[in-house]
């Protein structure tokens, strides 16, 4: 069994698709090593195991809206696209979405996945409660009142299997999407925060070569005034794809046509399934104030990066309080790299890119390609040692761990008795 991109063959000796939470609990209790898989949109081994893999899409697809509480209860394996449709039918929304609506709710939240917007925190910020099956098979529901809540929401799968979540909702809202072209690097670096704040959600697309950023996608609330230009960038007159040679037919609608949040916040339409095996991804998150200097540092590597890149997306994310969230207590800029399927070449250049970003306190996205040995995670995450201790206390035999997590956490491989 492979991941979404096809760059990783999972190591599991057994694959199970439980149809009830009770069945899942039994499988967890009996296992020596076990991990959950959602949409398999991770590009590294964060969700790998040599034991049993649990596929969560067999669980009941629950979407239960509570308008009095302003929340929705969902099963962990449901996709954001399916959740969005169900919410919109009842006139509600969540605060943000990632570029792809096809990813699973639990998997995206466990790895710190996000959308964009200087005032929009990651997808995890919507979590009000989380249902987790611990190593013993016990099912616990954690809320903000529980000591382990802030560790377990973005938990990398190291603290248990997430079977359900309760998310905060808001009334449905409309968004207009506009693409501006050829923003000068000079203007972008001098006015980065102003540009990133110019709409509800903003994405820059570049390969770091040349004197301009080819595309800036502005996703504006219907109440925000449209921008005819942006520091010299001009509005596209036809719909565009982030890759200049690709048709925009599978992208969400542009040209300032208002539409519902779920049809504008992602870059790609839910009814379009992105092809597999055609890209790799890395992403690095660092304090927003360092964005201009960090982008200049990456531009210095453009000749090495551009031949390996399809495109790089630059976004912003508001701070949150989850211990291992890449946005823990910092408003962040996210530098995302969509690589060509050249894994050896990408892995060869990653250490140099990571070294260039190290002075800015860059944190890697947990589900994408990075080199764990290049990071002092305890220095990057103030609650890292607390998280590490909680993992050892909750899972002393390493049932939910794997080589990547043991490397990140600095925990010796457990004897899986």
FIRODREN-292989 format. One record per residue (C-alpha): x, y, z; residue in three letters. Coordinates in steps of 0.2 Angstrom, whole numbers, padded with zeros to 4 digits, always signed. Each point is the difference from the previous one (the first is absolute). Example, Ala and Ser with C-alpha at 12.3 -4.5 7.8 and 13.67 -1.06 7.14 Angstrom:
REM FIRODREN-292989
+0062-0022+0039ALA/+0006+0017-0003SER/
END
This chain:
REM FIRODREN-292989
+0000+0000+0000UNK/+0007+0017-0005UNK/-0003+0018+0005UNK/-0010+0013-0010UNK/+0016+0005-0010UNK/+0006-0017-0003UNK/+0017+0004+0007UNK/-0002-0011+0015UNK/-0004-0018+0002UNK/-0007-0003+0017UNK/+0008-0013+0011UNK/-0015-0007+0009UNK/-0002-0019+0002UNK/-0019+0001+0002UNK/-0013+0012-0006UNK/-0017+0001+0008UNK/-0015+0011-0004UNK/-0011+0000+0016UNK/-0018+0004-0002UNK/-0003+0005+0018UNK/+0009+0009+0014UNK/-0002-0015+0011UNK/+0009-0011-0013UNK/+0014+0013-0002UNK/+0002+0000+0019UNK/+0002-0018+0000UNK/+0013+0000-0014UNK/+0010+0013+0009UNK/+0000-0009+0017UNK/+0006-0016-0008UNK/+0013+0008-0011UNK/+0019+0001+0003UNK/+0002+0014-0013UNK/-0014+0009-0008UNK/-0003+0016-0010UNK/-0015+0009-0008UNK/-0001+0005-0018UNK/-0012+0014-0007UNK/+0002+0006-0018UNK/+0018-0005+0000UNK/+0006+0018-0005UNK/+0016-0001+0010UNK/+0016+0000-0009UNK/+0011-0008+0013UNK/-0002-0015+0013UNK/-0009+0010+0014UNK/-0015-0012-0002UNK/+0010-0016-0004UNK/+0001-0016+0010UNK/+0007-0017-0002UNK/-0015-0007+0010UNK/-0018+0004-0004UNK/-0007+0014-0010UNK/-0018+0006+0003UNK/-0010+0008-0014UNK/-0012+0012+0008UNK/-0012+0002-0015UNK/-0010-0016+0005UNK/-0006+0009+0015UNK/-0017+0008-0001UNK/+0001+0017-0008UNK/-0007+0011+0014UNK/-0005+0018-0002UNK/-0011+0006+0014UNK/-0003+0019+0001UNK/-0004+0008+0017UNK/-0006+0017-0004UNK/-0002+0005+0019UNK/+0018-0004+0004UNK/+0006+0006-0017UNK/+0010-0017-0003UNK/-0001-0015-0012UNK/+0005-0017+0006UNK/+0009-0010-0014UNK/+0008-0017-0003UNK/+0019+0001-0002UNK/+0001-0008-0017UNK/-0012+0012-0008UNK/+0007+0012-0013UNK/-0001+0019+0001UNK/-0009+0000-0017UNK/-0014-0012+0007UNK/+0000+0010+0016UNK/-0002+0016-0009UNK/-0014-0006-0011UNK/-0010-0006+0015UNK/+0003+0016+0010UNK/-0005+0011-0015UNK/-0016-0009-0002UNK/-0004+0006+0018UNK/+0006+0018-0003UNK/+0017-0002+0010UNK/+0018+0000-0003UNK/+0017-0002+0008UNK/+0013+0014+0001UNK/+0012-0006-0013UNK/+0005-0014-0012UNK/+0016-0007-0007UNK/+0004+0001-0019UNK/-0007-0018-0003UNK/-0017-0004+0007UNK/+0003-0019-0002UNK/+0011-0002+0016UNK/-0007-0008+0015UNK/-0005+0010+0015UNK/+0009-0010+0014UNK/+0016-0002-0011UNK/+0001+0018-0004UNK/-0002+0006+0017UNK/+0012-0012+0008UNK/+0014+0006-0011UNK/-0004+0019+0001UNK/-0007+0003-0017UNK/-0006+0017-0004UNK/-0008+0012-0012UNK/+0005+0018-0002UNK/-0003+0017+0008UNK/+0009+0011+0012UNK/-0015-0001+0012UNK/-0004-0018-0004UNK/+0008-0013+0011UNK/+0002-0018-0006UNK/-0014-0013-0002UNK/+0004-0007+0017UNK/-0006+0017+0008UNK/-0018-0005-0003UNK/+0002-0015+0011UNK/-0011+0001+0016UNK/+0001-0019+0005UNK/+0010-0015-0007UNK/-0004-0018+0002UNK/+0016-0011+0002UNK/+0002-0018+0002UNK/+0015-0003+0011UNK/+0013-0014+0000UNK/-0011-0010+0012UNK/-0015+0001-0011UNK/-0008+0012+0011UNK/-0010+0014-0009UNK/+0002+0017+0008UNK/-0008+0017-0005UNK/+0011+0015+0004UNK/-0006+0018+0001UNK/+0009+0016+0003UNK/-0003-0004+0019UNK/+0011-0015-0001UNK/+0019+0001+0003UNK/+0004-0011-0015UNK/-0011+0009-0013UNK/+0013+0012-0007UNK/+0012-0014-0002UNK/-0012-0012-0008UNK/-0008+0011-0014UNK/+0016+0002-0010UNK/+0007-0017+0006UNK/+0008-0008-0015UNK/-0009-0016+0004UNK/+0012-0003+0015UNK/-0013+0002+0013UNK/-0014-0011-0007UNK/-0012-0003-0015UNK/-0012+0015-0002UNK/-0018-0007-0004UNK/-0010+0016+0001UNK/+0001+0019+0003UNK/-0011+0014+0004UNK/+0003+0016-0010UNK/-0005+0018+0003UNK/-0011+0006-0015UNK/-0006+0017-0006UNK/-0014+0006-0011UNK/+0003-0004-0019UNK/+0009+0014-0009UNK/+0004+0006-0017UNK/+0018+0002-0008UNK/+0006+0008-0016UNK/+0016-0006-0008UNK/+0011+0010-0010UNK/+0018-0003-0007UNK/+0012+0014-0003UNK/+0016-0003-0010UNK/+0018+0006-0001UNK/+0002+0007+0018UNK/+0018+0007+0001UNK/+0011-0008+0012UNK/+0005+0017+0006UNK/-0018+0005+0003UNK/-0004-0017+0009UNK/+0015+0001+0012UNK/-0003+0018+0004UNK/-0018-0002+0003UNK/-0002-0019+0004UNK/-0012+0002+0016UNK/-0011+0013-0009UNK/-0002-0012-0015UNK/-0002-0015+0011UNK/-0014+0009+0009UNK/-0009+0007-0015UNK/-0013-0014-0001UNK/-0007-0013+0012UNK/+0012-0013-0008UNK/+0015+0004-0011UNK/+0012-0012-0009UNK/+0016+0005-0010UNK/+0006-0012-0014UNK/+0018+0000-0005UNK/+0015-0010-0005UNK/+0011+0014+0008UNK/+0009+0005-0017UNK/-0002+0016-0009UNK/-0005+0017+0006UNK/-0019-0003+0003UNK/-0012-0012+0009UNK/-0011-0007-0014UNK/-0016-0002+0009UNK/-0008+0006+0016UNK/-0017-0008+0005UNK/-0011+0011+0010UNK/-0016-0008+0008UNK/-0010+0014+0007UNK/-0015+0000+0010UNK/-0015+0007-0009UNK/+0000+0015+0011UNK/+0018+0005-0004UNK/+0003+0012-0015UNK/+0008-0007-0015UNK/+0018+0005-0004UNK/+0003+0006-0018UNK/+0019-0002+0002UNK/+0012-0004+0014UNK/+0017+0009+0001UNK/+0001-0001-0019UNK/-0007-0017-0002UNK/-0015+0000-0012UNK/-0016-0011+0000UNK/-0001-0015-0012UNK/-0013+0001-0013UNK/-0002-0019-0001UNK/-0001-0014+0013UNK/+0017-0007+0004UNK/+0008-0015+0007UNK/+0015+0001+0012UNK/+0011-0008-0013UNK/+0000+0011-0015UNK/-0001-0014-0013UNK/-0015-0009+0008UNK/-0018+0003-0004UNK/-0010+0009+0014UNK/-0016-0011-0003UNK/+0003-0009+0016UNK/+0004+0015+0010UNK/-0013+0009+0011UNK/-0009+0014-0009UNK/+0009+0017-0001UNK/-0002+0017-0008UNK/-0009+0007+0015UNK/-0016-0011-0002UNK/-0007-0002+0018UNK/-0003-0017+0006UNK/-0002-0010+0016UNK/+0016-0003+0011UNK/+0002-0018-0004UNK/+0001+0004-0019UNK/+0013+0014+0002UNK/+0011-0003+0014UNK/+0008-0016-0007UNK/+0010+0002-0016UNK/-0008-0015-0008UNK/-0018-0006-0003UNK/-0006-0014+0011UNK/-0007-0009-0014UNK/+0018-0001-0008UNK/+0011-0013+0007UNK/+0018+0005-0002UNK/+0011-0012-0009UNK/+0012-0011+0010UNK/+0018-0003-0001UNK/+0004+0016-0008UNK/+0008+0011+0014UNK/+0009+0001+0016UNK/-0002+0013+0014UNK/+0009+0009+0013UNK/-0005+0014+0011UNK/+0009+0011+0013UNK/-0009+0012+0012UNK/+0009+0015+0008UNK/-0005+0016+0010UNK/-0009+0012-0012UNK/+0012+0014+0004UNK/+0014-0010-0008UNK/-0009-0002-0017UNK/+0010+0013-0010UNK/+0017-0006+0006UNK/-0005-0018-0002UNK/-0007+0002-0017UNK/+0016+0009-0005UNK/+0010-0015+0006UNK/-0010-0012-0010UNK/+0002+0011-0015UNK/+0019-0002+0002UNK/-0003-0019-0004UNK/-0012+0003-0014UNK/+0012-0008-0013UNK/+0001-0016+0010UNK/-0018-0001+0005UNK/-0009+0006-0016UNK/+0005-0015-0011UNK/-0008-0012+0013UNK/-0016+0011+0003UNK/-0017+0000-0007UNK/-0004+0015+0011UNK/+0002+0007+0017UNK/-0015+0007+0010UNK/+0002+0013+0013UNK/-0014+0003+0013UNK/-0002+0006+0017UNK/-0008-0008+0016UNK/-0006+0007+0017UNK/+0007-0006+0016UNK/-0007-0014+0010UNK/+0004-0009+0017UNK/+0002-0018-0005UNK/+0016-0007+0007UNK/+0007-0007-0017UNK/-0009+0011-0012UNK/+0012+0009-0012UNK/-0009+0016+0005UNK/+0001-0002+0019UNK/+0000+0017+0007UNK/+0006+0008-0016UNK/-0008+0009-0015UNK/+0008-0009-0014UNK/+0005+0001-0018UNK/-0001-0017-0009UNK/+0012-0004-0014UNK/-0007-0015-0010UNK/+0010-0009-0013UNK/-0009-0011-0013UNK/+0014-0010-0008UNK/+0001-0010-0015UNK/+0001-0019+0003UNK/+0019-0001+0002UNK/+0001-0006+0018UNK/+0019-0003+0000UNK/+0004+0018-0007UNK/-0013+0008+0012UNK/+0008-0009+0015UNK/+0017+0006-0006UNK/-0005+0018+0000UNK/-0011+0000+0015UNK/+0014+0002+0013UNK/+0007+0015-0009UNK/-0018+0008+0000UNK/-0002-0004+0018UNK/+0017+0007+0005UNK/-0005+0016-0009UNK/-0017+0001+0010UNK/+0008-0005+0017UNK/+0005+0018+0005UNK/-0019+0004-0001UNK/-0006-0014+0012UNK/-0008-0010-0014UNK/-0011-0015+0005UNK/-0004-0013-0012UNK/-0017-0006-0004UNK/-0002-0017+0008UNK/-0007-0009-0015UNK/+0012+0006-0014UNK/+0018-0004-0005UNK/+0013+0007+0012UNK/+0016-0006+0009UNK/-0004-0004+0018UNK/+0019+0000+0005UNK/+0001+0018-0005UNK/-0011+0007+0014UNK/+0001+0003+0018UNK/-0019-0002+0004UNK/+0002+0004+0018UNK/+0006+0017-0004UNK/-0014+0003-0013UNK/-0014-0006+0010UNK/-0001+0006+0018UNK/-0011-0014+0006UNK/+0010-0014-0009UNK/+0007-0008+0015UNK/-0018+0000+0008UNK/-0007-0009-0016UNK/+0015-0012+0000UNK/-0004-0005+0018UNK/-0019-0002-0004UNK/+0004-0011-0014UNK/+0011-0011+0011UNK/-0013-0001+0013UNK/-0015-0003-0011UNK/+0009-0013-0012UNK/+0015-0007+0010UNK/+0002-0015-0012UNK/+0000+0011-0016UNK/-0016-0007-0007UNK/-0003+0016-0010UNK/+0018+0005-0004UNK/+0010-0004-0015UNK/+0018+0005-0006UNK/-0004+0018-0004UNK/-0009+0003+0016UNK/+0014-0008+0010UNK/+0012+0011-0009UNK/-0010+0016+0003UNK/-0003-0004+0018UNK/+0017-0006+0004UNK/-0007-0016+0007UNK/+0009-0016-0002UNK/-0010-0014-0009UNK/-0011-0009+0012UNK/-0001-0019+0002UNK/-0018-0003-0007UNK/-0005-0014+0013UNK/
END
